[in-house]
């Protein structure tokens, strides 16, 4: 349970600032990348769920269906994504990445990992340890937020992040701090 409204606001602010900092750093680290974050997130979602349909992506990414269509059309024109009719239902389209799309996702992931590694290495070992030990709790938070979204969409079939495990009990103690 979050202790108070200040903690919730501080966490929301920290997450937003981390996302902005990562976007800025990614742009300066890989200036050749001309794809938007929305395009990269869509490519990443297709990479994690090959054969997904545009409607599923719209729900997963919380975008309007016409926004997903616009993104998919642009990525298809750039040769990063393919659209194929579903053999069982020719009215539906399944999306997969091309080799160039897979490379774009791979570069984005590598860039993000390099940024985090470089920034992490500049931190005091105590901060490094605290951040590392908080990863299981952050995964739990992600899973909890995903389940809120799933409930609000009436348990519609939406791809979930494959690295988000099912909720678990917190450890009895983590580095001397009780959750």
Secondary structure, 3 states (H helix, E strand, C coil): CCCCHHHHHHHHHHHHHHHHHHHHHHHHHCCCCCCCHHHHHHHHHHHHCCCECHHHHHHHHCCCHHHHHHHHHHHHHCCCEEEEECCCCCCCEEEEECHHHHHHHHHHHHHHHHHHHHHHHCCCHHHHHHHHHHHHHHHHHHHHHHHHHHHHCCCCCCCCCCCCCCCCCCCCCECCECC
